[in-house]
Amino acid sequence: MSLSLCKNALSSESELLTRCSSIAGLSFSQLACLTGCTIPQTKSQRKGWTGLAIELALGTTAGTKAVPDFENLGIELKTIPLNALGKPAESTFVTSISLTSIHRETWKESQCFQKLQRVLWVPVEGDTMIPFEQRRIGSGFLWSPNEEQERILSDDWHEHSTMIGMGRLEEIDASMGEYLQVRPKAANARSLCDGFDAEGKKIRTLPRGFYLRASFTRQLLKSL
């Protein structure tokens, strides 16, 4: 696959899957050469590199906009790092949470809903015993939630958004939610954003994000 091809707009899901197949089996070092995206030297700087490099290779169009990565196809890209046993090594970030406005949203208006309606999952090696440059990209697959999965995702989202809207943010922990959990999302403890307390007063707090549990993505991989 050439870099010029990556810059062409995608016109269909089949074209996206063809592109995805063309990078399956590549090592991260080969992916870096393909995209011109240099692998950072330190482990802390590598966080997010794999997803960014795959975005470049596949030609995502959303940039920093709050829309699915392949905007014209309505498809979000998510990587799944796998451990030595071939199981998801971590939870999957879905989207950041607007703590001051989520109480005014409905599930189907939410960014979370938009990001999970159609997903291109790309498994990658995440075994820490494999040198980062030598880890490989797996075969991607498209997924949409079935009726039961969407019901549970919706229930989880409503539980979390209701508590956030009531100012009970500090009561939410990662054990809540069957599929979706809420976790802090910040580079450090000084990265704060606005939220509300139980009395409706504006406070400064850590940014939060929605994450899919590793147990959920493990179910998806098992169903293939």
N, CA, C and O of each residue as an XYZ file, in Angstrom:
896
protein
N       0.846     -1.198      0.000
C       0.000      0.000      0.000
C       0.878      1.243      0.000
O       1.805      1.322      0.807
N       0.631      2.198     -0.854
C       1.444      3.403     -0.951
C       0.832      4.523     -0.128
O      -0.359      4.518      0.186
N       1.689      5.492      0.213
C       1.196      6.627      0.976
C       0.202      7.449      0.172
O      -0.716      8.035      0.746
N       0.367      7.504     -1.153
C      -0.579      8.261     -1.963
C      -1.972      7.658     -1.888
O      -2.971      8.375     -1.932
N      -2.034      6.317     -1.774
C      -3.328      5.650     -1.648
C      -4.014      6.040     -0.348
O      -5.233      6.208     -0.308
N      -3.223      6.184      0.723
C      -3.785      6.532      2.029
C      -4.506      7.878      2.011
O      -5.402      8.125      2.818
N      -4.103      8.747      1.076
C      -4.688     10.088      1.045
C      -5.984     10.138      0.247
O      -6.683     11.151      0.269
N      -6.309      9.070     -0.448
C      -7.549      9.045     -1.214
C      -8.740      8.832     -0.284
O      -8.666      8.034      0.650
N      -9.827      9.538     -0.535
C     -11.015      9.396      0.310
C     -11.637      8.016      0.126
O     -11.713      7.495     -0.986
N     -12.075      7.442      1.226
C     -12.738      6.141      1.175
C     -14.171      6.307      0.693
O     -14.839      7.284      1.031
N     -14.637      5.354     -0.092
C     -15.996      5.453     -0.618
C     -16.918      4.353     -0.111
O     -18.131      4.436     -0.303
N     -16.363      3.312      0.541
C     -17.203      2.197      0.984
C     -16.520      1.421      2.101
O     -15.315      1.540      2.321
N     -17.326      0.618      2.805
C     -16.778     -0.245      3.843
C     -15.827     -1.283      3.250
O     -14.808     -1.608      3.860
N     -16.149     -1.798      2.081
C     -15.290     -2.815      1.466
C     -13.922     -2.238      1.130
O     -12.910     -2.927      1.255
N     -13.886     -0.987      0.708
C     -12.602     -0.340      0.425
C     -11.796     -0.169      1.710
O     -10.579     -0.353      1.718
N     -12.481      0.184      2.790
C     -11.811      0.317      4.083
C     -11.225     -1.019      4.524
O     -10.086     -1.071      4.987
N     -11.991     -2.097      4.386
C     -11.498     -3.417      4.786
C     -10.328     -3.857      3.913
O      -9.409     -4.518      4.396
N     -10.354     -3.499      2.638
C      -9.227     -3.815      1.756
C      -7.978     -3.087      2.224
O      -6.892     -3.664      2.262
N      -8.134     -1.828      2.577
C      -7.014     -1.050      3.101
C      -6.493     -1.664      4.398
O      -5.287     -1.770      4.621
N      -7.435     -2.062      5.239
C      -7.069     -2.647      6.529
C      -6.295     -3.951      6.325
O      -5.322     -4.214      7.030
N      -6.727     -4.760      5.366
C      -6.042     -6.024      5.070
C      -4.616     -5.788      4.601
O      -3.733     -6.609      4.847
N      -4.391     -4.671      3.927
C      -3.065     -4.399      3.375
C      -2.030     -4.061      4.445
O      -0.831     -4.160      4.186
N      -2.467     -3.662      5.643
C      -1.502     -3.395      6.717
C      -1.456     -4.520      7.747
O      -0.603     -4.508      8.635
N      -2.368     -5.497      7.640
C      -2.362     -6.631      8.576
C      -1.053     -7.393      8.422
O      -0.621     -7.683      7.307
N      -0.428     -7.713      9.547
C       0.835     -8.438      9.525
C       2.056     -7.547      9.572
O       3.161     -8.031      9.819
N       1.882     -6.241      9.338
C       3.025     -5.330      9.416
C       3.485     -5.173     10.861
O       2.672     -5.177     11.785
N       4.798     -5.035     11.045
C       5.323     -4.701     12.366
C       5.161     -3.200     12.583
O       4.929     -2.447     11.637
N       5.283     -2.773     13.839
C       5.171     -1.342     14.119
C       6.277     -0.559     13.420
O       6.056      0.578     13.001
N       7.475     -1.154     13.286
C       8.559     -0.459     12.587
C       8.219     -0.293     11.108
O       8.521      0.743     10.515
N       7.591     -1.311     10.510
C       7.163     -1.191      9.113
C       6.053     -0.154      8.973
O       6.011      0.601      8.002
N       5.153     -0.130      9.960
C       4.082      0.865      9.958
C       4.662      2.274     10.052
O       4.171      3.198      9.404
N       5.712      2.433     10.864
C       6.365      3.735     11.003
C       6.973      4.182      9.677
O       6.868      5.350      9.302
N       7.607      3.252      8.970
C       8.188      3.580      7.660
C       7.098      3.951      6.657
O       7.259      4.885      5.871
N       5.999      3.217      6.690
C       4.895      3.458      5.759
C       4.289      4.839      5.939
O       3.990      5.529      4.965
N       4.111      5.233      7.185
C       3.392      6.475      7.489
C       4.305      7.671      7.733
O       3.854      8.816      7.701
N       5.594      7.406      7.979
C       6.492      8.490      8.346
C       6.275      8.959      9.766
O       6.703     10.049     10.144
N       5.610      8.136     10.546
C       5.291      8.461     11.947
C       6.338      7.802     12.846
O       6.255      6.605     13.121
N       7.315      8.573     13.301
C       8.439      8.039     14.064
C       7.991      7.456     15.399
O       7.176      8.052     16.103
N       8.531      6.284     15.743
C       8.218      5.657     17.034
C       8.980      6.382     18.139
O      10.206      6.469     18.072
N       8.293      6.903     19.152
C       8.980      7.575     20.262
C       9.925      6.621     20.994
O       9.710      5.409     21.013
N      10.961      7.180     21.587
C      11.976      6.369     22.254
C      11.510      5.825     23.603
O      11.864      4.708     23.978
N      10.717      6.613     24.333
C      10.324      6.203     25.680
C       8.917      5.617     25.703
O       8.069      5.961     24.880
N       8.690      4.725     26.662
C       7.400      4.046     26.781
C       6.266      5.032     27.007
O       5.194      4.887     26.420
N       6.488      6.030     27.851
C       5.420      6.989     28.165
C       5.000      7.790     26.934
O       3.834      8.162     26.800
N       5.947      8.053     26.038
C       5.638      8.828     24.831
C       4.963      7.980     23.758
O       4.397      8.516     22.805
N       5.022      6.652     23.912
C       4.434      5.767     22.903
C       2.928      5.604     23.060
O       2.264      5.073     22.170
N       2.392      6.055     24.175
C       0.955      5.905     24.404
C       0.188      6.643     23.310
O       0.368      7.846     23.121
N      -0.650      5.932     22.606
C      -1.436      6.536     21.539
C      -0.776      6.497     20.176
O      -1.413      6.796     19.166
N       0.534      6.121     20.142
C       1.243      6.120     18.850
C       0.625      5.123     17.876
O       0.437      5.441     16.701
N       0.309      3.924     18.352
C      -0.192      2.879     17.459
C      -1.480      3.311     16.767
O      -1.621      3.170     15.552
N      -2.412      3.836     17.549
C      -3.672      4.282     16.968
C      -3.478      5.398     15.960
O      -4.112      5.408     14.905
N      -2.591      6.350     16.289
C      -2.326      7.468     15.382
C      -1.718      6.978     14.071
O      -2.119      7.417     12.993
N      -0.742      6.059     14.168
C      -0.082      5.549     12.962
C      -1.059      4.764     12.088
O      -1.016      4.866     10.862
N      -1.936      3.985     12.715
C      -2.933      3.230     11.939
C      -3.936      4.185     11.300
O      -4.374      3.961     10.172
N      -4.301      5.246     12.012
C      -5.174      6.271     11.421
C      -4.549      6.844     10.150
O      -5.228      7.014      9.138
N      -3.249      7.140     10.210
C      -2.551      7.691      9.048
C      -2.520      6.686      7.907
O      -2.710      7.045      6.745
N      -2.276      5.411      8.250
C      -2.188      4.372      7.223
C      -3.526      4.137      6.531
O      -3.577      3.860      5.332
N      -4.604      4.250      7.294
C      -5.931      3.961      6.737
C      -6.631      5.194      6.177
O      -7.622      5.079      5.456
N      -6.113      6.373      6.511
C      -6.683      7.589      5.940
C      -7.939      8.079      6.620
O      -8.925      8.382      5.948
N      -7.927      8.164      7.954
C      -9.085      8.718      8.662
C      -9.242     10.196      8.306
O      -8.286     10.846      7.882
N     -10.444     10.713      8.482
C     -10.740     12.078      8.028
C     -11.216     13.018      9.126
O     -11.302     14.226      8.903
N     -11.528     12.493     10.306
C     -12.186     13.325     11.327
C     -11.246     14.317     11.994
O     -11.681     15.384     12.427
N      -9.942     13.976     12.084
C      -9.022     14.846     12.809
C      -9.414     14.921     14.272
O      -9.601     13.894     14.924
N      -9.540     16.148     14.793
C      -9.910     16.321     16.204
C     -11.405     16.563     16.394
O     -11.848     16.823     17.512
N     -12.182     16.483     15.323
C     -13.626     16.720     15.433
C     -14.306     15.587     16.205
O     -13.850     14.444     16.182
N     -15.402     15.925     16.886
C     -16.131     14.942     17.702
C     -17.093     14.138     16.839
O     -18.299     14.112     17.088
N     -16.543     13.483     15.822
C     -17.326     12.642     14.910
C     -16.544     11.357     14.685
O     -15.361     11.302     15.020
N     -17.171     10.311     14.124
C     -16.426      9.077     13.847
C     -15.208      9.341     12.961
O     -15.224     10.254     12.135
N     -14.154      8.540     13.136
C     -12.877      8.761     12.450
C     -13.015      8.800     10.930
O     -12.443      9.668     10.271
N     -13.780      7.854     10.376
C     -14.067      7.870      8.944
C     -15.433      8.546      8.790
O     -16.469      7.886      8.710
N     -15.401      9.860      8.751
C     -16.629     10.649      8.901
C     -17.676     10.323      7.843
O     -18.856     10.184      8.165
N     -17.260     10.199      6.583
C     -18.243      9.977      5.515
C     -18.863      8.587      5.571
O     -19.947      8.369      5.029
N     -18.176      7.637      6.231
C     -18.711      6.282      6.371
C     -19.385      6.061      7.724
O     -20.048      5.044      7.930
N     -19.216      7.012      8.646
C     -19.783      6.859      9.985
C     -19.123      5.746     10.777
O     -19.776      5.078     11.579
N     -17.818      5.543     10.553
C     -17.096      4.439     11.195
C     -15.998      4.983     12.106
O     -15.218      5.848     11.707
N     -15.949      4.474     13.315
C     -14.917      4.811     14.294
C     -13.821      3.742     14.252
O     -14.112      2.559     14.076
N     -12.569      4.158     14.414
C     -11.436      3.227     14.460
C     -11.004      3.021     15.904
O     -10.780      3.985     16.635
N     -10.889      1.758     16.313
C     -10.392      1.440     17.646
C      -9.376      0.304     17.545
O      -9.625     -0.706     16.886
N      -8.238      0.476     18.198
C      -7.258     -0.606     18.270
C      -7.470     -1.395     19.559
O      -7.915     -0.847     20.567
N      -7.149     -2.687     19.515
C      -7.255     -3.550     20.698
C      -5.895     -4.195     20.945
O      -5.562     -5.178     20.283
N      -5.096     -3.670     21.883
C      -3.841     -4.339     22.223
C      -4.131     -5.678     22.904
O      -4.930     -5.748     23.838
N      -3.474     -6.739     22.428
C      -3.689     -8.080     22.969
C      -2.468     -8.532     23.754
O      -1.331     -8.284     23.353
N      -2.717     -9.205     24.888
C      -1.612     -9.708     25.699
C      -1.074    -11.023     25.137
O      -1.471    -11.449     24.053
N      -0.170    -11.662     25.879
C       0.472    -12.888     25.399
C      -0.523    -14.021     25.183
O      -0.246    -14.947     24.420
N      -1.677    -13.960     25.843
C      -2.707    -14.993     25.699
C      -3.705    -14.656     24.592
O      -4.669    -15.391     24.376
N      -3.474    -13.551     23.896
C      -4.389    -13.149     22.825
C      -5.663    -12.507     23.329
O      -6.661    -12.451     22.611
N      -5.635    -12.015     24.575
C      -6.806    -11.357     25.162
C      -6.548     -9.855     25.285
O      -5.399     -9.434     25.413
N      -7.619     -9.038     25.247
C      -7.431     -7.588     25.385
C      -6.647     -7.244     26.644
O      -6.962     -7.714     27.737
N      -5.621     -6.418     26.472
C      -4.728     -6.099     27.577
C      -5.224     -4.927     28.417
O      -4.722     -4.703     29.519
N      -6.198     -4.181     27.915
C      -6.654     -2.982     28.620
C      -8.044     -2.588     28.142
O      -8.540     -3.102     27.139
N      -8.661     -1.670     28.872
C      -9.950     -1.136     28.433
C      -9.735     -0.216     27.233
O      -8.615      0.223     26.973
N     -10.810      0.071     26.509
C     -10.721      0.858     25.273
C     -11.389      2.214     25.453
O     -12.572      2.295     25.783
N     -10.622      3.276     25.232
C     -11.179      4.624     25.330
C     -12.211      4.836     24.229
O     -11.976      4.503     23.068
N     -13.361      5.396     24.612
C     -14.423      5.683     23.640
C     -14.465      7.174     23.324
O     -14.295      7.575     22.172
N     -14.694      7.992     24.349
C     -14.793      9.436     24.128
C     -14.677     10.179     25.451
O     -14.964      9.626     26.513
N     -14.258     11.431     25.380
C     -14.223     12.282     26.571
C     -15.648     12.671     26.959
O     -16.559     12.650     26.132
N     -15.822     13.026     28.226
C     -17.142     13.388     28.746
C     -17.196     14.885     29.024
O     -16.314     15.430     29.687
N     -18.226     15.544     28.520
C     -18.471     16.945     28.855
C     -19.249     16.969     30.168
O     -20.468     16.802     30.179
N     -18.541     17.177     31.264
C     -19.143     17.035     32.593
C     -20.221     18.080     32.881
O     -21.080     17.861     33.735
N     -20.183     19.196     32.186
C     -21.156     20.259     32.468
C     -22.376     20.227     31.551
O     -23.309     21.007     31.741
N     -22.381     19.338     30.563
C     -23.525     19.334     29.634
C     -24.109     17.953     29.369
O     -25.136     17.844     28.698
N     -23.484     16.899     29.875
C     -23.964     15.552     29.560
C     -25.387     15.325     30.064
O     -26.124     14.524     29.489
N     -25.784     16.022     31.135
C     -27.139     15.844     31.679
C     -28.220     16.357     30.721
O     -29.399     16.043     30.885
N     -27.813     17.147     29.720
C     -28.786     17.658     28.744
C     -28.873     16.775     27.497
O     -29.672     17.042     26.600
N     -28.061     15.737     27.442
C     -28.024     14.867     26.270
C     -28.941     13.663     26.445
O     -29.293     13.287     27.563
N     -29.316     13.072     25.326
C     -29.932     11.745     25.334
C     -28.887     10.763     24.824
O     -27.882     11.167     24.239
N     -29.122      9.490     25.044
C     -28.189      8.463     24.585
C     -27.917      8.599     23.088
O     -26.765      8.553     22.658
N     -28.966      8.765     22.303
C     -28.782      8.787     20.848
C     -28.229     10.112     20.327
O     -27.852     10.211     19.160
N     -28.181     11.117     21.179
C     -27.534     12.381     20.811
C     -26.073     12.406     21.245
O     -25.313     13.281     20.832
N     -25.688     11.457     22.069
C     -24.377     11.507     22.712
C     -23.242     11.122     21.762
O     -23.438     10.383     20.798
N     -22.056     11.642     22.061
C     -20.859     11.249     21.316
C     -20.585      9.769     21.496
O     -20.108      9.104     20.577
N     -20.881      9.258     22.668
C     -20.659      7.841     22.955
C     -21.463      6.971     21.984
O     -20.940      6.003     21.431
N     -22.719      7.316     21.786
C     -23.570      6.583     20.840
C     -22.995      6.665     19.432
O     -22.884      5.651     18.742
N     -22.630      7.872     19.005
C     -22.098      8.067     17.656
C     -20.827      7.259     17.425
O     -20.625      6.693     16.352
N     -19.979      7.214     18.442
C     -18.686      6.536     18.294
C     -18.816      5.017     18.266
O     -17.912      4.330     17.791
N     -19.930      4.486     18.768
C     -20.061      3.031     18.887
C     -21.071      2.416     17.921
O     -21.349      1.220     18.005
N     -21.618      3.204     17.015
C     -22.609      2.647     16.089
C     -21.980      1.757     15.029
O     -22.583      0.773     14.603
N     -20.800      2.090     14.613
C     -20.078      1.273     13.630
C     -18.594      1.441     13.913
O     -18.068      2.552     13.842
N     -17.921      0.356     14.229
C     -16.526      0.419     14.664
C     -15.664     -0.519     13.827
O     -16.035     -1.665     13.577
N     -14.510     -0.014     13.400
C     -13.478     -0.866     12.818
C     -12.505     -1.199     13.936
O     -11.739     -0.344     14.381
N     -12.539     -2.448     14.386
C     -11.625     -2.904     15.429
C     -10.357     -3.457     14.773
O     -10.430     -4.285     13.865
N      -9.201     -2.993     15.241
C      -7.925     -3.486     14.719
C      -7.102     -4.036     15.883
O      -6.534     -3.262     16.653
N      -7.031     -5.372     16.024
C      -6.200     -5.954     17.076
C      -4.714     -5.713     16.775
O      -4.288     -5.776     15.622
N      -3.945     -5.441     17.814
C      -2.491     -5.290     17.673
C      -1.816     -6.027     18.822
O      -2.410     -6.204     19.886
N      -0.589     -6.451     18.609
C       0.141     -7.117     19.685
C       0.467     -6.109     20.779
O       1.013     -5.036     20.522
N       0.115     -6.488     22.016
C       0.398     -5.629     23.153
C       1.208     -6.341     24.216
O       1.354     -5.838     25.330
N       1.742     -7.518     23.878
C       2.556     -8.301     24.809
C       3.831     -7.528     25.124
O       4.626     -7.244     24.228
N       4.026     -7.188     26.394
C       5.181     -6.372     26.779
C       6.506     -7.105     26.623
O       7.564     -6.477     26.675
N       6.470     -8.423     26.434
C       7.702     -9.181     26.216
C       8.200     -9.032     24.772
O       9.352     -9.351     24.478
N       7.340     -8.554     23.880
C       7.739     -8.325     22.493
C       8.221     -6.880     22.368
O       7.482     -5.965     22.732
N       9.443     -6.643     21.862
C       9.899     -5.261     21.672
C       8.876     -4.467     20.864
O       8.306     -4.973     19.898
N       8.652     -3.233     21.265
C       7.583     -2.427     20.670
C       7.675     -2.385     19.150
O       6.661     -2.528     18.467
N       8.867     -2.190     18.618
C       9.038     -2.059     17.167
C       8.668     -3.334     16.422
O       8.312     -3.291     15.245
N       8.756     -4.488     17.122
C       8.505     -5.778     16.474
C       7.051     -6.241     16.586
O       6.670     -7.228     15.957
N       6.252     -5.553     17.366
C       4.843     -5.948     17.513
C       4.106     -5.761     16.190
O       4.446     -4.888     15.391
N       3.092     -6.597     15.976
C       2.442     -6.619     14.667
C       0.961     -6.235     14.735
O       0.317     -6.298     15.783
N       0.466     -5.842     13.586
C      -0.944     -5.472     13.425
C      -1.726     -6.705     13.004
O      -1.278     -7.463     12.143
N      -2.894     -6.910     13.607
C      -3.744     -8.043     13.251
C      -4.753     -7.677     12.173
O      -4.677     -6.611     11.562
N      -5.689     -8.572     11.955
C      -6.728     -8.367     10.933
C      -7.908     -7.604     11.530
O      -8.499     -8.035     12.520
N      -8.238     -6.489     10.932
C      -9.343     -5.677     11.423
C     -10.701     -6.250     11.043
O     -10.816     -7.033     10.101
N     -11.719     -5.853     11.784
C     -13.088     -6.296     11.481
C     -14.078     -5.204     11.868
O     -13.837     -4.425     12.790
N     -15.191     -5.162     11.148
C     -16.245     -4.185     11.416
C     -17.273     -4.753     12.378
O     -17.571     -5.947     12.355
N     -17.809     -3.886     13.223
C     -18.787     -4.313     14.227
C     -19.798     -3.202     14.469
O     -19.461     -2.018     14.454
N     -21.036     -3.606     14.689
C     -22.089     -2.720     15.195
C     -22.772     -3.440     16.348
O     -22.912     -4.662     16.306
N     -23.202     -2.716     17.375
C     -23.854     -3.383     18.504
C     -25.178     -4.014     18.098
O     -25.964     -3.418     17.362
N     -25.416     -5.233     18.589
C     -26.731     -5.831     18.376
C     -27.705     -5.225     19.386
O     -27.323     -4.376     20.192
N     -28.941     -5.657     19.340
C     -29.979     -5.046     20.188
C     -29.650     -5.167     21.672
O     -29.815     -4.208     22.426
N     -29.189     -6.338     22.091
C     -28.867     -6.548     23.507
C     -27.657     -5.724     23.929
O     -27.657     -5.124     25.004
N     -26.633     -5.693     23.092
C     -25.443     -4.908     23.414
C     -25.770     -3.424     23.525
O     -25.290     -2.743     24.431
N     -26.587     -2.927     22.602
C     -26.928     -1.504     22.669
C     -27.782     -1.194     23.893
O     -27.652     -0.118     24.477
N     -28.642     -2.108     24.287
C     -29.447     -1.891     25.492
C     -28.545     -1.737     26.709
O     -28.753     -0.846     27.532
N     -27.549     -2.599     26.821
C     -26.649     -2.539     27.976
C     -25.778     -1.286     27.922
O     -25.574     -0.626     28.941
N     -25.269     -0.960     26.743
C     -24.482      0.268     26.594
C     -25.312      1.492     26.975
O     -24.827      2.393     27.660
N     -26.564      1.516     26.527
C     -27.458      2.626     26.849
C     -27.720      2.703     28.348
O     -27.690      3.788     28.929
N     -27.978      1.561     28.977
C     -28.223      1.537     30.425
C     -27.006      2.046     31.189
O     -27.138      2.839     32.122
N     -25.818      1.587     30.788
C     -24.590      2.040     31.449
C     -24.430      3.549     31.293
O     -24.125      4.254     32.255
N     -24.639      4.035     30.070
C     -24.482      5.465     29.803
C     -25.460      6.275     30.647
O     -25.079      7.289     31.231
N     -26.708      5.841     30.715
C     -27.706      6.572     31.504
C     -27.347      6.579     32.990
O     -27.509      7.600     33.659
N     -26.867      5.468     33.503
C     -26.479      5.418     34.914
C     -25.367      6.428     35.197
O     -25.442      7.191     36.160
N     -24.351      6.425     34.363
C     -23.219      7.332     34.571
C     -23.629      8.789     34.376
O     -23.287      9.645     35.192
N     -24.362      9.075     33.295
C     -24.716     10.470     33.003
C     -25.653     11.039     34.066
O     -25.573     12.224     34.388
N     -26.535     10.212     34.608
C     -27.430     10.665     35.676
C     -26.637     11.050     36.916
O     -26.896     12.089     37.523
N     -25.678     10.222     37.291
C     -24.865     10.523     38.473
C     -24.019     11.774     38.257
O     -23.864     12.589     39.166
N     -23.472     11.923     37.050
C     -22.687     13.125     36.756
C     -23.579     14.360     36.839
O     -23.188     15.374     37.418
N     -24.779     14.276     36.260
C     -25.709     15.400     36.275
C     -26.168     15.777     37.671
O     -26.511     16.933     37.920
N     -26.178     14.805     38.594
C     -26.587     15.058     39.980
C     -25.420     15.527     40.846
O     -25.574     15.728     42.051
N     -24.254     15.698     40.225
C     -23.092     16.151     40.982
C     -22.460     15.064     41.823
O     -21.730     15.355     42.771
N     -22.733     13.798     41.483
C     -22.192     12.674     42.260
C     -20.987     12.052     41.552
O     -20.772     10.840     41.592
N     -20.226     12.905     40.917
C     -19.091     12.458     40.115
C     -18.089     11.646     40.927
O     -17.576     10.630     40.459
N     -17.817     12.100     42.145
C     -16.799     11.435     42.963
C     -17.252     10.058     43.447
O     -16.436      9.277     43.936
N     -18.547      9.754     43.315
C     -19.038      8.427     43.717
C     -18.862      7.387     42.613
O     -18.988      6.187     42.855
N     -18.572      7.856     41.405
C     -18.422      6.933     40.278
C     -17.033      6.318     40.308
O     -16.030      7.026     40.391
N     -16.985      4.998     40.241
C     -15.681      4.337     40.139
C     -15.706      3.333     38.990
O     -16.749      3.093     38.381
N     -14.544      2.752     38.704
C     -14.390      1.892     37.525
C     -15.144      0.577     37.640
O     -15.232     -0.164     36.661
N     -15.696      0.267     38.824
C     -16.450     -0.982     38.981
C     -17.874     -0.850     38.446
O     -18.555     -1.855     38.244
N     -18.322      0.368     38.218
C     -19.695      0.596     37.758
C     -19.796      0.407     36.251
O     -18.862      0.712     35.509
N     -20.947     -0.103     35.809
C     -21.190     -0.295     34.384
C     -20.804     -1.688     33.925
O     -19.714     -2.169     34.233
N     -21.699     -2.339     33.188
C     -21.419     -3.692     32.700
C     -20.453     -3.680     31.521
O     -19.522     -4.483     31.465
N     -20.676     -2.769     30.583
C     -19.792     -2.626     29.420
C     -19.007     -1.323     29.470
O     -17.804     -1.302     29.212
N     -19.704     -0.226     29.807
C     -19.092      1.106     29.831
C     -18.686      1.485     31.243
O     -19.468      1.328     32.180
N     -17.481      1.977     31.400
C     -17.052      2.506     32.687
C     -16.565      3.937     32.490
O     -16.201      4.335     31.383
N     -16.564      4.700     33.576
C     -16.055      6.069     33.565
C     -14.755      6.091     34.343
O     -14.674      5.594     35.467
N     -13.734      6.677     33.723
C     -12.431      6.770     34.385
C     -11.832      8.147     34.150
O     -12.154      8.806     33.161
N     -10.952      8.590     35.062
C     -10.252      9.855     34.822
C      -9.422      9.760     33.549
O      -8.867      8.708     33.233
N      -9.345     10.870     32.826
C      -8.537     10.925     31.609
C      -7.752     12.222     31.633
O      -8.235     13.265     31.192
N      -6.543     12.147     32.150
C      -5.702     13.343     32.236
C      -4.241     12.928     32.229
O      -3.875     11.872     32.745
N      -3.410     13.780     31.634
C      -1.979     13.496     31.591
C      -1.375     13.574     32.983
O      -0.426     12.854     33.290
N      -1.919     14.446     33.831
C      -1.439     14.571     35.203
C      -2.539     15.187     36.056
O      -3.570     15.624     35.546
N      -2.301     15.212     37.358
C      -3.323     15.672     38.303
C      -3.593     17.171     38.200
O      -4.546     17.666     38.802
N      -2.770     17.897     37.448
C      -2.982     19.340     37.294
C      -3.894     19.656     36.109
O      -4.298     20.804     35.924
N      -4.218     18.644     35.309
C      -5.098     18.856     34.153
C      -6.546     18.776     34.616
O      -7.105     17.685     34.726
N      -7.147     19.915     34.884
C      -8.498     19.953     35.443
C      -9.492     20.553     34.450
O      -9.118     21.283     33.532
N     -10.769     20.224     34.659
C     -11.842     20.791     33.839
C     -13.013     21.137     34.755
O     -12.979     20.840     35.949
N     -14.040     21.762     34.201
C     -15.211     22.142     34.992
C     -16.169     20.967     35.170
O     -16.324     20.130     34.280
N     -16.802     20.924     36.330
C     -17.855     19.965     36.623
C     -18.784     20.591     37.646
O     -18.624     21.761     37.995
N     -19.764     19.818     38.136
C     -20.683     20.315     39.154
C     -20.628     19.420     40.384
O     -20.428     18.210     40.275
N     -20.809     20.032     41.567
C     -20.938     19.228     42.773
C     -22.415     18.952     43.037
O     -23.271     19.333     42.239
N     -22.720     18.285     44.165
C     -24.093     17.872     44.462
C     -25.029     19.055     44.695
O     -26.249     18.902     44.631
N     -24.465     20.233     44.966
C     -25.282     21.432     45.172
C     -25.424     22.253     43.896
O     -26.010     23.335     43.909
N     -24.891     21.739     42.806
C     -24.994     22.448     41.535
C     -23.956     23.526     41.333
O     -24.039     24.301     40.381
N     -22.968     23.584     42.230
C     -21.911     24.586     42.105
C     -20.805     24.066     41.192
O     -20.467     22.882     41.198
N     -20.259     24.982     40.414
C     -19.195     24.597     39.491
C     -17.922     24.309     40.281
O     -17.561     25.057     41.189
N     -17.250     23.225     39.929
C     -16.006     22.828     40.586
C     -14.960     22.525     39.518
O     -15.276     22.395     38.336
N     -13.716     22.415     39.956
C     -12.638     21.968     39.090
C     -12.324     20.515     39.450
O     -12.143     20.184     40.622
N     -12.260     19.668     38.453
C     -12.060     18.241     38.697
C     -11.289     17.619     37.540
O     -11.086     18.256     36.506
N     -10.865     16.387     37.715
C     -10.146     15.696     36.648
C     -11.079     15.404     35.473
O     -12.237     15.046     35.690
N     -10.611     15.546     34.250
C     -11.420     15.146     33.091
C     -11.752     13.662     33.177
O     -10.962     12.877     33.703
N     -12.910     13.277     32.667
C     -13.311     11.869     32.636
C     -13.584     11.438     31.204
O     -13.840     12.255     30.320
N     -13.522     10.135     31.007
C     -13.845      9.575     29.705
C     -14.630      8.293     29.856
O     -14.583      7.645     30.901
N     -15.357      7.924     28.801
C     -16.018      6.620     28.750
C     -15.042      5.601     28.169
O     -14.338      5.875     27.197
N     -15.016      4.426     28.784
C     -14.151      3.328     28.331
C     -14.971      2.049     28.232
O     -15.871      1.816     29.039
N     -14.659      1.230     27.248
C     -15.242     -0.110     27.154
C     -14.370     -1.077     27.939
O     -13.146     -1.078     27.803
N     -15.001     -1.886     28.749
C     -14.259     -2.870     29.534
C     -13.548     -3.880     28.632
O     -14.031     -4.208     27.548
N     -12.391     -4.368     29.095
C     -11.665     -5.407     28.360
C     -12.502     -6.676     28.256
O     -12.371     -7.426     27.289
N     -13.365     -6.925     29.247
C     -14.224     -8.117     29.200
C     -15.204     -8.033     28.033
O     -15.590     -9.057     27.468
N     -15.609     -6.811     27.671
C     -16.521     -6.635     26.541
C     -15.800     -6.878     25.219
O     -16.299     -7.613     24.367
N     -14.636     -6.272     25.045
C     -13.902     -6.487     23.791
C     -13.448     -7.940     23.667
O     -13.302     -8.456     22.559
N     -13.228     -8.591     24.791
C     -12.894    -10.029     24.744
C     -14.070    -10.821     24.171
O     -13.872    -11.754     23.393
N     -15.295    -10.450     24.556
C     -16.497    -11.094     23.991
C     -16.568    -10.903     22.481
O     -16.908    -11.830     21.747
N     -16.244     -9.690     22.018
C     -16.281     -9.413     20.581
C     -15.303    -10.302     19.825
O     -15.636    -10.845     18.772
N     -14.105    -10.448     20.359
C     -13.096    -11.275     19.695
C     -13.508    -12.743     19.686
O     -13.255    -13.456     18.715
N     -14.136    -13.188     20.757
C     -14.590    -14.583     20.832
C     -15.673    -14.880     19.808
O     -15.789    -16.007     19.326
N     -16.466    -13.867     19.476
C     -17.599    -14.083     18.570
C     -17.192    -14.147     17.102
O     -18.019    -14.457     16.244
N     -15.930    -13.857     16.804
C     -15.477    -13.859     15.405
C     -15.423    -15.271     14.845
O     -15.063    -15.460     13.683
